[in-house]
């Protein structure tokens, strides 16, 4: 089917060419004992799926919006229909559909990759480990540390809960059709103890801080009640958001609340 498949640009379809690269991505999904299920987002023509089925006896779910691919999975790979989550991943109720923790993996559509991460954070108790292919620019943003130009909202909100690793990069030619950007694979491993904080308040503080990232925090945090005073108390007022570490943001959030 690969030679005759008409890619749908709306779904951001760029399929891996190399089985060796696919295996490298699948083998990065370690340790496997963190969950009893695996969920692959956007299986495409099954290059990751075939390896996932071989390396483990775990129950494998796939999330796919393209009906043509769903039919192919059932007919060519004899994939169980009960383990195919049909529809837009961003609209799926994962807690009802899978219920038990799962390892998350995929060559994610780049046009919704940040939304996939936020969806993961909404169900983080279900996702102890994630290995994903992202646009290189997005991958760098996720793993960036404070003081780096790539460091931003998504860096902090992911790193609050997950340890992040930048694994390897791929050139456009590795895909069919080739995207216009380079790609990278990252691994996120959920922290056993992210600490105590108000997640809603923390998210508001982080977003406010980076919303006007060129401004000092004393000004950028003005929309958050009590934030300016807390920043002054911690000697953060003259700093900018990108200068604060993840732990600094947690400390600032807790200081505001207390």
Secondary structure by P-SEA (a helix, b strand, c coil): ccccbbbbcccbbbbbccaaaaaaaaaaccccccccbbbbccccccaaaaaaacccccbbbbbbccaaaaaaaaacccccccccccccccccccccccccbbbbbcccccccaaaaaaaaaaccccccbbbbbccaaaaaaaacccccccccaaaaaaaacccccccccccccccccccccccbbbbbbbbcccccccaaaaaaaaaaaacccccccccccccccaaaaaaaaacccccccccccaaaaaaaaaaaac
